[in-house]
Amino acid sequence: MSVLTAADIRTNIEDVQARMAQAAARAGRSPDTVTLVAVTKTFPPACIEAAYEAGLRHFGENRVEEFEGKIAGTAIAHLPGMTWHMIGSIQSRKTASVAEHFGVAHSVDRFKIARRISDRAAELDRRLDLLIEVNTSGEQSKHGYDADALDLIEADLHQMLNLPAVRVCGLMTMAPYMAEEAVIRQAFRDLRMVRDTLEARIPGIGLPELSMGMSGDFEIAIEEGATIIRVGSALFGARTYT
Ligand SMILES: *Cc1c(COP(=O)(O)O)cnc(C)c1O
């Protein structure tokens, strides 16, 4: 795998930020309503430092093991103002590590995961923001609550509201891979509709964050209301695995 130079990464960040601003403008939104999470899975620490130097503060990894091996215990785990996002599916036995290292967990797909993160975060005197992963693509391979399972999501959200060390602040989805634009767009719209429905059903909850959009589809996601996009290869180059 060839690693990009810091200058290349800076150029890519500027390019992605310009495209984010254009997409936001098309949707009549201010560009500062969208947070760019740099997805650093498979990339070495030097890439994280380069992106941090270029001004990014939000970073995402999808596997706890990789975070622990590559980042935890190094200086780049806690650079000033930095927030780490867990964007991959979370196993029960990894919840303690998530609570320890991450500020945001995007892929909560059952109550037990939220409870275990909260339990450990409370012990550590930490607080995490959680996003509920919803499968809006219908693909069996994707994790997350079924988009049709609104009663289940609602019931679990009610329980999560009582957890002391986590705050559910929105929803996350992944669009179908390599689909037509209309299909991708519909997946993002569906996430927004699930959010609107849940906000109507649970008075006072507030689910402002929609984490949706990756390198191939973040502009569509922003047009459809994304407040967080998760971008890896457009910043750091091709990965040898996903
Ligand atoms: C890898 C990954 C991304 C980023 O993918 P790119 O196509 O490289 O931008 C976003 N979200 C999740 C959940 C991922 O695992």
Residues whose N, C-alpha, C, O or C-beta is under 5 A from the ligand:
A	BS01	LIG	V39 N62 I87 M214 S215 G216 R230 V231 G232 S233 A234 T242
